[in-house]
Amino acid sequence: MPTVTRKTTVTAGGEKAEGSQTAEYVVYFLFGILEILLAFRLVFKLSGANPGSGFVNFIYSITQIFNMPFAGIFHRTTAPGAETIAVFEPSTLVAMVVYAILAWGVTQLILILSRRPIED
């Protein structure tokens, strides 16, 4: 398997990424933010966070669209507490795994498309 070298420019402050490497960083950054938001959703649901709270409501509303394709794969489990109801949403876990794989796939596609053909 041929090795892939990445073109970088060395500056006084260190190496600067170029081209496909920058695109990879952007993809991982955006998907990383999504993963963090989904992790917040999972923890808030598990701990029975108050959806009336502004921050909790914000997280739920932002992540709902990313969680919807996976809703209904597994049943939600609830555990009533003294003041709150904890909800385990397996769909959020599935979403986190799928989006992580998708991020990896997109970066691999960027890497493949950015390769230069071997000159004879």
Biotite code that builds the C-alpha atoms (Angstrom):
import biotite.structure as struc

atoms = struc.array([
    struc.Atom([0.000, 0.000, 0.000], chain_id="A", res_id=1, res_name="MET", atom_name="CA", element="C"),
    struc.Atom([1.522, 3.331, -1.000], chain_id="A", res_id=2, res_name="PRO", atom_name="CA", element="C"),
    struc.Atom([2.194, 5.861, 1.678], chain_id="A", res_id=3, res_name="THR", atom_name="CA", element="C"),
    struc.Atom([0.505, 9.225, 1.495], chain_id="A", res_id=4, res_name="VAL", atom_name="CA", element="C"),
    struc.Atom([2.508, 12.297, 2.265], chain_id="A", res_id=5, res_name="THR", atom_name="CA", element="C"),
    struc.Atom([0.838, 15.533, 3.142], chain_id="A", res_id=6, res_name="ARG", atom_name="CA", element="C"),
    struc.Atom([2.135, 18.822, 1.919], chain_id="A", res_id=7, res_name="LYS", atom_name="CA", element="C"),
    struc.Atom([2.810, 21.280, 4.688], chain_id="A", res_id=8, res_name="THR", atom_name="CA", element="C"),
    struc.Atom([4.464, 24.631, 4.857], chain_id="A", res_id=9, res_name="THR", atom_name="CA", element="C"),
    struc.Atom([6.933, 25.184, 7.666], chain_id="A", res_id=10, res_name="VAL", atom_name="CA", element="C"),
    struc.Atom([6.631, 28.609, 9.244], chain_id="A", res_id=11, res_name="THR", atom_name="CA", element="C"),
    struc.Atom([8.319, 30.232, 12.217], chain_id="A", res_id=12, res_name="ALA", atom_name="CA", element="C"),
    struc.Atom([5.384, 29.161, 14.399], chain_id="A", res_id=13, res_name="GLY", atom_name="CA", element="C"),
    struc.Atom([5.529, 25.533, 13.268], chain_id="A", res_id=14, res_name="GLY", atom_name="CA", element="C"),
    struc.Atom([3.864, 23.565, 10.494], chain_id="A", res_id=15, res_name="GLU", atom_name="CA", element="C"),
    struc.Atom([0.844, 24.898, 8.674], chain_id="A", res_id=16, res_name="LYS", atom_name="CA", element="C"),
    struc.Atom([-1.631, 22.418, 7.195], chain_id="A", res_id=17, res_name="ALA", atom_name="CA", element="C"),
    struc.Atom([-2.603, 22.804, 3.566], chain_id="A", res_id=18, res_name="GLU", atom_name="CA", element="C"),
    struc.Atom([-5.233, 21.480, 1.198], chain_id="A", res_id=19, res_name="GLY", atom_name="CA", element="C"),
    struc.Atom([-6.790, 18.188, 2.109], chain_id="A", res_id=20, res_name="SER", atom_name="CA", element="C"),
    struc.Atom([-5.380, 18.185, 5.619], chain_id="A", res_id=21, res_name="GLN", atom_name="CA", element="C"),
    struc.Atom([-7.177, 21.444, 6.385], chain_id="A", res_id=22, res_name="THR", atom_name="CA", element="C"),
    struc.Atom([-10.407, 19.977, 5.011], chain_id="A", res_id=23, res_name="ALA", atom_name="CA", element="C"),
    struc.Atom([-9.945, 16.931, 7.246], chain_id="A", res_id=24, res_name="GLU", atom_name="CA", element="C"),
    struc.Atom([-9.458, 19.168, 10.276], chain_id="A", res_id=25, res_name="TYR", atom_name="CA", element="C"),
    struc.Atom([-12.644, 21.084, 9.461], chain_id="A", res_id=26, res_name="VAL", atom_name="CA", element="C"),
    struc.Atom([-14.655, 17.866, 9.064], chain_id="A", res_id=27, res_name="VAL", atom_name="CA", element="C"),
    struc.Atom([-13.356, 16.446, 12.342], chain_id="A", res_id=28, res_name="TYR", atom_name="CA", element="C"),
    struc.Atom([-13.980, 19.761, 14.098], chain_id="A", res_id=29, res_name="PHE", atom_name="CA", element="C"),
    struc.Atom([-17.609, 19.992, 12.927], chain_id="A", res_id=30, res_name="LEU", atom_name="CA", element="C"),
    struc.Atom([-18.381, 16.359, 13.662], chain_id="A", res_id=31, res_name="PHE", atom_name="CA", element="C"),
    struc.Atom([-16.611, 16.740, 17.016], chain_id="A", res_id=32, res_name="GLY", atom_name="CA", element="C"),
    struc.Atom([-18.965, 19.560, 17.965], chain_id="A", res_id=33, res_name="ILE", atom_name="CA", element="C"),
    struc.Atom([-21.922, 17.370, 16.969], chain_id="A", res_id=34, res_name="LEU", atom_name="CA", element="C"),
    struc.Atom([-20.592, 14.483, 19.071], chain_id="A", res_id=35, res_name="GLU", atom_name="CA", element="C"),
    struc.Atom([-20.204, 16.760, 22.097], chain_id="A", res_id=36, res_name="ILE", atom_name="CA", element="C"),
    struc.Atom([-23.757, 18.063, 21.703], chain_id="A", res_id=37, res_name="LEU", atom_name="CA", element="C"),
    struc.Atom([-25.098, 14.506, 21.428], chain_id="A", res_id=38, res_name="LEU", atom_name="CA", element="C"),
    struc.Atom([-23.105, 13.503, 24.515], chain_id="A", res_id=39, res_name="ALA", atom_name="CA", element="C"),
    struc.Atom([-24.704, 16.402, 26.419], chain_id="A", res_id=40, res_name="PHE", atom_name="CA", element="C"),
    struc.Atom([-28.118, 15.198, 25.246], chain_id="A", res_id=41, res_name="ARG", atom_name="CA", element="C"),
    struc.Atom([-27.398, 11.660, 26.412], chain_id="A", res_id=42, res_name="LEU", atom_name="CA", element="C"),
    struc.Atom([-26.203, 12.782, 29.853], chain_id="A", res_id=43, res_name="VAL", atom_name="CA", element="C"),
    struc.Atom([-29.086, 15.218, 30.294], chain_id="A", res_id=44, res_name="PHE", atom_name="CA", element="C"),
    struc.Atom([-31.663, 12.578, 29.361], chain_id="A", res_id=45, res_name="LYS", atom_name="CA", element="C"),
    struc.Atom([-30.034, 9.974, 31.619], chain_id="A", res_id=46, res_name="LEU", atom_name="CA", element="C"),
    struc.Atom([-29.905, 12.350, 34.557], chain_id="A", res_id=47, res_name="SER", atom_name="CA", element="C"),
    struc.Atom([-33.454, 13.606, 34.050], chain_id="A", res_id=48, res_name="GLY", atom_name="CA", element="C"),
    struc.Atom([-32.422, 17.207, 33.447], chain_id="A", res_id=49, res_name="ALA", atom_name="CA", element="C"),
    struc.Atom([-35.202, 19.775, 33.489], chain_id="A", res_id=50, res_name="ASN", atom_name="CA", element="C"),
    struc.Atom([-36.215, 20.489, 29.853], chain_id="A", res_id=51, res_name="PRO", atom_name="CA", element="C"),
    struc.Atom([-37.553, 23.834, 31.046], chain_id="A", res_id=52, res_name="GLY", atom_name="CA", element="C"),
    struc.Atom([-33.988, 24.992, 31.632], chain_id="A", res_id=53, res_name="SER", atom_name="CA", element="C"),
    struc.Atom([-32.757, 27.202, 28.812], chain_id="A", res_id=54, res_name="GLY", atom_name="CA", element="C"),
    struc.Atom([-29.476, 25.367, 28.218], chain_id="A", res_id=55, res_name="PHE", atom_name="CA", element="C"),
    struc.Atom([-31.051, 21.899, 28.374], chain_id="A", res_id=56, res_name="VAL", atom_name="CA", element="C"),
    struc.Atom([-33.839, 22.983, 26.022], chain_id="A", res_id=57, res_name="ASN", atom_name="CA", element="C"),
    struc.Atom([-31.237, 24.456, 23.647], chain_id="A", res_id=58, res_name="PHE", atom_name="CA", element="C"),
    struc.Atom([-29.277, 21.171, 23.568], chain_id="A", res_id=59, res_name="ILE", atom_name="CA", element="C"),
    struc.Atom([-32.452, 19.128, 23.019], chain_id="A", res_id=60, res_name="TYR", atom_name="CA", element="C"),
    struc.Atom([-33.663, 21.348, 20.187], chain_id="A", res_id=61, res_name="SER", atom_name="CA", element="C"),
    struc.Atom([-30.273, 21.479, 18.420], chain_id="A", res_id=62, res_name="ILE", atom_name="CA", element="C"),
    struc.Atom([-29.690, 17.722, 18.620], chain_id="A", res_id=63, res_name="THR", atom_name="CA", element="C"),
    struc.Atom([-33.250, 16.631, 17.832], chain_id="A", res_id=64, res_name="GLN", atom_name="CA", element="C"),
    struc.Atom([-32.762, 16.855, 14.070], chain_id="A", res_id=65, res_name="ILE", atom_name="CA", element="C"),
    struc.Atom([-29.585, 14.757, 14.234], chain_id="A", res_id=66, res_name="PHE", atom_name="CA", element="C"),
    struc.Atom([-31.246, 12.193, 16.492], chain_id="A", res_id=67, res_name="ASN", atom_name="CA", element="C"),
    struc.Atom([-34.442, 11.821, 14.417], chain_id="A", res_id=68, res_name="MET", atom_name="CA", element="C"),
    struc.Atom([-33.111, 9.399, 11.762], chain_id="A", res_id=69, res_name="PRO", atom_name="CA", element="C"),
    struc.Atom([-32.324, 6.901, 14.506], chain_id="A", res_id=70, res_name="PHE", atom_name="CA", element="C"),
    struc.Atom([-35.452, 7.324, 16.630], chain_id="A", res_id=71, res_name="ALA", atom_name="CA", element="C"),
    struc.Atom([-37.493, 4.174, 16.907], chain_id="A", res_id=72, res_name="GLY", atom_name="CA", element="C"),
    struc.Atom([-34.639, 1.734, 16.282], chain_id="A", res_id=73, res_name="ILE", atom_name="CA", element="C"),
    struc.Atom([-34.742, 0.772, 19.952], chain_id="A", res_id=74, res_name="PHE", atom_name="CA", element="C"),
    struc.Atom([-37.313, 1.521, 22.625], chain_id="A", res_id=75, res_name="HIS", atom_name="CA", element="C"),
    struc.Atom([-36.616, 4.297, 25.090], chain_id="A", res_id=76, res_name="ARG", atom_name="CA", element="C"),
    struc.Atom([-36.324, 3.238, 28.712], chain_id="A", res_id=77, res_name="THR", atom_name="CA", element="C"),
    struc.Atom([-37.526, 5.455, 31.536], chain_id="A", res_id=78, res_name="THR", atom_name="CA", element="C"),
    struc.Atom([-36.795, 5.345, 35.251], chain_id="A", res_id=79, res_name="ALA", atom_name="CA", element="C"),
    struc.Atom([-38.940, 7.595, 37.433], chain_id="A", res_id=80, res_name="PRO", atom_name="CA", element="C"),
    struc.Atom([-37.157, 9.343, 40.273], chain_id="A", res_id=81, res_name="GLY", atom_name="CA", element="C"),
    struc.Atom([-38.340, 11.488, 43.154], chain_id="A", res_id=82, res_name="ALA", atom_name="CA", element="C"),
    struc.Atom([-38.435, 14.687, 41.107], chain_id="A", res_id=83, res_name="GLU", atom_name="CA", element="C"),
    struc.Atom([-37.366, 13.787, 37.582], chain_id="A", res_id=84, res_name="THR", atom_name="CA", element="C"),
    struc.Atom([-37.678, 11.011, 35.042], chain_id="A", res_id=85, res_name="ILE", atom_name="CA", element="C"),
    struc.Atom([-34.463, 9.620, 33.622], chain_id="A", res_id=86, res_name="ALA", atom_name="CA", element="C"),
    struc.Atom([-34.663, 8.522, 29.996], chain_id="A", res_id=87, res_name="VAL", atom_name="CA", element="C"),
    struc.Atom([-32.225, 6.223, 28.243], chain_id="A", res_id=88, res_name="PHE", atom_name="CA", element="C"),
    struc.Atom([-32.273, 6.935, 24.495], chain_id="A", res_id=89, res_name="GLU", atom_name="CA", element="C"),
    struc.Atom([-30.349, 4.250, 22.606], chain_id="A", res_id=90, res_name="PRO", atom_name="CA", element="C"),
    struc.Atom([-30.984, 6.271, 19.447], chain_id="A", res_id=91, res_name="SER", atom_name="CA", element="C"),
    struc.Atom([-28.565, 8.914, 20.733], chain_id="A", res_id=92, res_name="THR", atom_name="CA", element="C"),
    struc.Atom([-25.835, 6.308, 21.159], chain_id="A", res_id=93, res_name="LEU", atom_name="CA", element="C"),
    struc.Atom([-26.506, 4.945, 17.677], chain_id="A", res_id=94, res_name="VAL", atom_name="CA", element="C"),
    struc.Atom([-26.380, 8.490, 16.288], chain_id="A", res_id=95, res_name="ALA", atom_name="CA", element="C"),
    struc.Atom([-23.030, 9.122, 17.965], chain_id="A", res_id=96, res_name="MET", atom_name="CA", element="C"),
    struc.Atom([-21.526, 5.951, 16.484], chain_id="A", res_id=97, res_name="VAL", atom_name="CA", element="C"),
    struc.Atom([-22.958, 6.590, 13.010], chain_id="A", res_id=98, res_name="VAL", atom_name="CA", element="C"),
    struc.Atom([-21.773, 10.197, 12.916], chain_id="A", res_id=99, res_name="TYR", atom_name="CA", element="C"),
    struc.Atom([-18.292, 9.189, 14.083], chain_id="A", res_id=100, res_name="ALA", atom_name="CA", element="C"),
    struc.Atom([-18.087, 6.612, 11.281], chain_id="A", res_id=101, res_name="ILE", atom_name="CA", element="C"),
    struc.Atom([-19.450, 9.174, 8.829], chain_id="A", res_id=102, res_name="LEU", atom_name="CA", element="C"),
    struc.Atom([-16.764, 11.682, 9.855], chain_id="A", res_id=103, res_name="ALA", atom_name="CA", element="C"),
    struc.Atom([-14.074, 9.063, 9.325], chain_id="A", res_id=104, res_name="TRP", atom_name="CA", element="C"),
    struc.Atom([-15.549, 8.142, 5.933], chain_id="A", res_id=105, res_name="GLY", atom_name="CA", element="C"),
    struc.Atom([-15.726, 11.743, 4.757], chain_id="A", res_id=106, res_name="VAL", atom_name="CA", element="C"),
    struc.Atom([-12.108, 12.377, 5.739], chain_id="A", res_id=107, res_name="THR", atom_name="CA", element="C"),
    struc.Atom([-11.016, 9.208, 3.949], chain_id="A", res_id=108, res_name="GLN", atom_name="CA", element="C"),
    struc.Atom([-12.890, 10.344, 0.840], chain_id="A", res_id=109, res_name="LEU", atom_name="CA", element="C"),
    struc.Atom([-11.164, 13.736, 1.032], chain_id="A", res_id=110, res_name="ILE", atom_name="CA", element="C"),
    struc.Atom([-7.840, 11.954, 1.308], chain_id="A", res_id=111, res_name="LEU", atom_name="CA", element="C"),
    struc.Atom([-8.582, 9.716, -1.683], chain_id="A", res_id=112, res_name="ILE", atom_name="CA", element="C"),
    struc.Atom([-9.798, 12.582, -3.863], chain_id="A", res_id=113, res_name="LEU", atom_name="CA", element="C"),
    struc.Atom([-6.831, 14.764, -2.986], chain_id="A", res_id=114, res_name="SER", atom_name="CA", element="C"),
    struc.Atom([-4.185, 12.231, -3.991], chain_id="A", res_id=115, res_name="ARG", atom_name="CA", element="C"),
    struc.Atom([-2.148, 13.118, -6.996], chain_id="A", res_id=116, res_name="ARG", atom_name="CA", element="C"),
    struc.Atom([-1.774, 10.486, -9.681], chain_id="A", res_id=117, res_name="PRO", atom_name="CA", element="C"),
    struc.Atom([1.596, 8.756, -9.778], chain_id="A", res_id=118, res_name="ILE", atom_name="CA", element="C"),
    struc.Atom([3.648, 10.056, -12.668], chain_id="A", res_id=119, res_name="GLU", atom_name="CA", element="C"),
    struc.Atom([5.651, 7.561, -14.701], chain_id="A", res_id=120, res_name="ASP", atom_name="CA", element="C"),
])
